[in-house]
């Protein structure tokens, strides 16, 4: 027996302009007993293996390099035997048995690197893995283009590390580094675009780096996708076996290429096609559920699409129809629509849109709109739901193409009540109710709230159990209509009516994940929260939790109403942290374009008044009100947002701005009336505030927190500085406590100045408990500073205005036609009243309390 022999055979040469990738070398440096580089041709397996082998040798380790396309399995066995100091036998199996004992005695690492390892592992893989598993210092690195089932079990039994295509794909930074090696500087967006276009495959990234001479003959490197496409057409596609080429061309037509969707396009794959598609990376077998992952980067997909031969493969429309049918059977209508649109299978696309309109709109509105915009208007004739719906979601000014649809829409708005109900009861698949629902949503989307309310009236007429008893809540058409009508009422401020109609969308036996029950329960919780009915809000939120989808699909946050209600409830129970988290989640997950966003701002205003952040929110509200869009034409929402902004202005002392803003709003809004009354009280006009509060307290509105707030404000207006409490104040406070008691509405009491509750606690004992709860929750009155607004004389106000402008005493005296001593005296008085020590502090304080604007 000979002693171990060192390995000095040269390694394959690697071009110096090939990129070294440290993250992959580090994975190999872990020296797992078996490391498999499983990726298709062009993924950089061989380059990585050579680079690592060279580094291992430089570090003093032994490396045996063999290539399955050149070396026979017996050559691999012989190389291991010679390294162990053994003479190989004629029988490879006998040699491997002897090798196990000899290799166990090694005192230094040896790496057996097999490039193109398929034939070697197919012949002796099981035995070879057994040797490696039993010999601590022997490590196997195998480069494979496809998974080998005969050795899969043996590989799994050993301690195996797999670097698959997902690992071998280049990162954005690696693309930039490779381009830099070739003299090309890429920005991060440029590198990312290249990476995505070729799926990160190193060979294709490198192929696209094309050097051409400029006018002076100097080579200039640029990346060219056209060069990659040429390479694929000239060097890859022509050499594929016919069955693999046909499968790849059909797979390239699939818009969402999952494995089963590809099989719907290709039919069953024969062994040649499957093995070839794995070898070129279209099928990646290294996934956990047993189904290969399909990888078709854009440039490769386009190249195969260009090679589609209808004469040999059949019409492409048949492939699109087959894949669309597959997605419909899988319950994925949006995927089916996208596939039909891609194949210009217009009748199929229109049918899918007609049958699955609302689910697709809820699932991914952006993708649905893109697909819908591609449908030719002429193809929609005779399909009123799609024609009207397209007009709704695209809002591009188009009108229904067909005269029949235009006539039907006009009739829907003109039919007498009885005829409307009769036609709705007899319409095919609820077409009349569906059209009314679409028209209401469209009118609301376009800011035509009055039209939307009239359409909601018509929907509720059809849904009236007394007129249409056969329309049960179980019908999807009925529940959709109830949702849209209820949302319209909610945005019009008719929250009690909204709650009544929204309950038609909640079915007693809905399954978990029911979209109607989830959305309706969330909006019902919001209505209850606005009404101050905390027990009802809690109940609807529990119902929503049981009905909601486990996760939002495609990034869509479908439960806005419920999350606003949750934030509102957290504010009401004085839980600042939870409320802040809910509001932050709303901001992070959804756009301000959501219809219910103003209600989130209402809750944010309550939060800011209680715990801070008023200045920032006030600026955001001003921006929101000024933005053009549907909300700008909805008076009730504008009143709500304006009242919130005015309350923040008043609390910040910007009373002039608050007065100007409130003068522009509809005075009939109870929110606006309350804000005006509070501004009047803060400004010292008690009687005016009481006059403004009278209709708020007399109106039969459902907003209990607002009623409690109004009762407390009225009590504050009746207070004075007398030592004995006024009986009217006590009576007002007792009325407020009575109104707040059932649902424990504590927060409105924080709107009174600090000390006011203590002042009357002996006459209304519950106020002491309320004060303790507010103090424990760190809630401070937002109107303390404003309530103590210093009273300046007209001359002092004029001097203050000059101070704000930065005028000196001499300049102020000349402007006001008074002496410098008079200015000095009045300035001293201003400092005293504002509690300021110098000019800068006085100016800052004046802005803070609203003496200047």
WOTA-V679564 format. One record per run of one state. SS is the DSSP state (alpha for helix, beta for strand, coil for the rest). FROM is the first residue (numbers start at 0). LEN is the number of residues. If there is no record, write none. Layout:
BEGIN
SS FROM LEN
SS FROM LEN
END
This chain:
BEGIN
coil 0 21
alpha 21 7
coil 28 5
beta 33 5
coil 38 6
alpha 44 14
coil 58 3
beta 61 6
coil 67 5
alpha 72 12
coil 84 7
alpha 91 13
coil 104 5
beta 109 6
coil 115 2
alpha 117 17
coil 134 3
beta 137 7
coil 144 4
alpha 148 9
coil 157 2
beta 159 5
alpha 164 4
coil 168 3
alpha 171 10
coil 181 6
alpha 187 10
coil 197 4
alpha 201 7
beta 208 5
coil 213 5
beta 218 5
coil 223 1
alpha 224 15
coil 239 2
alpha 241 10
coil 251 7
alpha 258 8
coil 266 4
alpha 270 9
coil 279 3
beta 282 2
coil 284 8
beta 292 2
coil 294 3
alpha 297 9
coil 306 3
alpha 309 4
coil 313 2
alpha 315 14
coil 329 3
alpha 332 10
coil 342 3
alpha 345 10
coil 355 1
alpha 356 7
coil 363 1
alpha 364 9
coil 373 3
alpha 376 4
coil 380 3
alpha 383 11
coil 394 8
alpha 402 12
coil 414 2
alpha 416 10
coil 426 1
alpha 427 18
coil 445 3
alpha 448 15
coil 463 12
alpha 475 16
coil 491 3
alpha 494 11
coil 505 9
alpha 514 17
coil 531 2
alpha 533 14
coil 547 5
alpha 552 3
coil 555 4
alpha 559 13
coil 572 3
alpha 575 14
coil 589 7
alpha 596 15
coil 611 2
alpha 613 13
coil 626 3
alpha 629 4
coil 633 1
alpha 634 17
coil 651 3
alpha 654 9
coil 663 6
alpha 669 13
coil 682 3
alpha 685 13
coil 698 5
alpha 703 14
coil 717 9
alpha 726 15
coil 741 5
alpha 746 5
coil 751 4
alpha 755 5
coil 760 5
alpha 765 11
coil 776 7
alpha 783 4
coil 787 6
alpha 793 11
coil 804 4
alpha 808 8
coil 816 3
alpha 819 15
coil 834 4
alpha 838 11
coil 849 4
END
